[in-house]
Amino acid sequence: MKTVKQLSILTSLAAISLLTGCDIAEDTCATDADCDTAAGEVCANIDEATSEGTCEAPADGSGSGSGSGADCSTDSSICTADQQCDGTQCVTITYNLIAIVSTATDSVGTPNNTPGPDIDAIAIEKGGVPTFADSVKKVINGGFTSSQPNANLNSSKVLGNTDVLFDTSGIVCDVSDTAGYFSLGYGSQPQGIIVVGFPTNFGSGDVAKIYEVGATWCVRDNGDSLPLRDDSFEVYYGPSTADTDAITDRASLLGQGFKLAGGSESQEGGIFPVTIN
């Protein structure tokens, strides 16, 4: 026979057990709004008769443990591949930066005072509608031939709509030193890089268009062709949270989350589209 004291202890333990069961039971819900959406919870297993379900982390593993809304303040690696840690939780990555990296050399053609890619404009095209870059975030002027330094160093000339190169090839282009394009320089000593920003975000399937002044698209006002030369470049897209001040070369560009979209090895210039993947 149990004593009164023993029965009191058992009763207390049973009460604790019941309370614990309440604590670990999942919250009931009717819609996702009834759950902790900040932690990525959704309303699942809704009973047709009662219209009640339970708040659960999504089946893909996101939620309070990993993925969207997860607490990444101590471990940013729990965010998924298309997410980043904003310091406290995992959020979807937004892209609004494009970087052009010169891979050109001075081995093609004769030395000139507009070395490397000659960039007139950079646009993001969504559904056939272009939006042009509106800010320069970072510039590293590339190498040049010592006998002819770069005379076209105004990087702001890449902003806004085209000034030199239009959608019809074979037109007369103003290729003077004061024209509306920027010469990025060669791909070494140092490597030419320009990073520009856009007023709206873009994503997979959108198209970056690089307007690069060159021989086949442009002719001089006397009808002569421009000389062929190496104006090759690579195109990268980057997240809005990138620290552009930390970019010093291609390696640090990648370290800030930039991804390669494509590029051009043309010696003839033109309008180069690359799809954001």
N, C-alpha and C positions, 0 to 999 in steps of 0.2 A: 504494500500500500504506500502511495506517495504522500509525503507530508504536505501541509499547507504551503510551506516555503517552496518545496519542489514544484508544486502546481503553479505557484505564482511565477516562478522562473520560466516554466514551459509556456505559460500564457504570454509572458513578455517576449520570448523568442518568436512565438507564432506571430505576434503583432509586428515585430521587426521584419519577419519574413514577408508578411503581406505588404508592408510599406515598401520594402525593397522591390517586390514584384511590380508595384505601381511605378517606381522610379524607372525601371528598365523597359516598361511597356511603351511601345511606339505611340506617338500622338495620333489621334484620329483626325480625319480631315474630309472635306468635301471637294476642295480644289487645291491647286498648288499654293495659292495664296495663304492657306491655313498652315503651311509648313515653313521651315526655316530656309527660304529660297537663297539667302546669302550663303548658306552652306551647301547649296546645290540640291537640297531635298525636293522631291516631287511627291504628289499625292498618288499612291498606287493601290492596287488590289481593292478597288471600289466595289462594294457590295451593291448589286442592282436593287435589292429590296430596301435597304436602309440608306443608300446613296452615301455610305461612309466608307472611307479607305484609311490607309495608314501612311504616315510620312516616312519616306525611305530615300536613301541615296540612289541615284540612277544606276541601272544595271551595268553601265559602261565603267563603273568604278569611280566616277566623279562624285563630288559632294564634299562632306566634311573630311574625308580621308585623302582624296586626290582629285585633280581636275578642277573644273569651274567652281569658283567660290571657295575652294579649299584654303585653309590657313597655311600659307607658305612662309610665314615670317621667320621660321627657324630652318626650313628646308625647301628651297625653291625648286628642287628637282622633282617634287611631286606634281608639278604642273605638266600638262600634256604637251605634245610637240607643237600644237597651234596656239599655245597659251604662254603667258609670261607672268612673273610674280611682280605685282605692283608695290611690293614691300610688305603687304599684309595678306593678300589673297590672290589666287590664280584668276587671271582675266584673259579674254581672247585678244590675241595680238592684232593691233591695227597698223597698217602700213601707209605712210604718206611721204616717204623719202626715196629718191632715186640717186644713185651714184654712178658716175662715168669714170672708169679707170683707163688711162692711156696704156696701151701695150705697143705703141708705135716706136720705131727706131729711125735714126737718120741715115739708114743705109740705102734707102730708095730715093732716087732723084737727087737733086742738088740741094745744098743748104738753103734755108729760107728763114724769113723773120716771122713766120706764123707756124711754128712747129707743132706736130701732132694733130689730133682731131680738132677741127675748126667748128665749134658747136654754135649753131644759130638759135636753136630752141629745143626744149624737151617737153613732151606732152604725155598725159595719160588719157587714153581713149576708152570710154565706156559706151557701149552700144553705138559706136560710130561717132560719138561726140567728144572732141578733145578738150581737155583742161590743161592749161600750160602752167609750168612751174612759176611760183610767185615769190620765192625766197632762196637765197644762197646760204647754205648752212656751213659749208666747209670748202676751202680751196687749198690745194697743194699744187703750186705751179711746177709742171714737169720740166725735164731737162731740155736743153737747146744747144744748137751749134755755137761754139764760142765766138766764131766770126760774125754771127748774125743772131743776137739775142732776140727773145720774143717781144715783138712790138704790139701785141694784141692781148693785153693782160687784164682787160676790164671784164671780170666775170659776170657782172650784172647784165651783160648783153645777151646772156642765155635766157633771161626771164621774159615772160610774156609771149605774145605771138611772134611768128617768124618775121625777120627783117630782111633777110637775104634770100633764103631758100623757100620756094613755094611748091605747090603740088603739081607743077608742070616742069618736066626736065627740058634742058636745052635752052633755058632763058638766060638773058644777060644778068649776071650777078655782080653786085658791088663787092669786090674782094680787096678793096684798099685797106690799109692799116687801121683806118678809123671806121670801118664798116661795122654793122650790127652783129658781129659774132665774136666768140671767145676762143683763142687758141690754147689748148690744154697743155701742150708740151709733150715731150717724149716719155716713154715708160720707164725711164731710169735716170738716176742722178739729178734730182729725185724722181719718183714716179708721180706723174700728173694725175690728180684726183679732184673731182668736183662733186659735191653733194647738194642737191636742191630739194626744196620742200614744196608740197602742193596744198591748196586750200581744202581739199577733201581727201578722205581715205580711199584706198583702192585695194583690190584683192585678186584672187585667182580668176583667170580668164580675161582680166583687163589687159590692155596693150600699152606698153611704153613705146613712144615714137621719138627717135633721135634724129634731128635735122642737122646733117653734117655737110658743110660746104665742100664740094669736090669737083673733079674733072668732068664727069659725064652729065651731071645735073646742071652745071653752070658753064657759061662761056663768057669771055671778056667782051667788052662793048665793041671791040673791033672784030669780033667773031672768032678769035683765037681760043683754042681749048686751054684749060688749066693743066699744069704738069701733073703727071701721075706721081703719087708719093704714098708712103706708108702712113695712114691715118687710123690704124686699127685701135679698137677699144673694146672694153667689156662693160656690160650694164648690170647693176645690182639694185635690188630694192630692199628698203630697210624699215624697221619699226619706228613708230612715232616717238618712242621712249629712248631711242639711241642717243648716246652722249657723243655728239659730233666733234666736240673739242678733243676727245680722246683718240680721234682717227689721225694716224700719222702715215699709214701705208695700207696695202691690201689686207695684211694679216689682222691689223687692228680694226679694219672695216668689218671683216668677218666676225671679229670678237664682239662687235656691237650688234650682232644679229642680222647683218646684211646677207642676202642670198643672191647667187648668180642667176640672172634671167636669160642672158644670151650676150651676143656681141657681134662685131663686124671685123672682118679682115680685109675689107675692100680698100683699094687704092683710088677709088673713083668717086667717093662721096655719095650722098643721096639721103633718102628718108628711110630709116631703118626701124622696122617694128619688131619688138620682142614681147612675147606673151608672159605675163606674170603667172608663175606656176604654184 
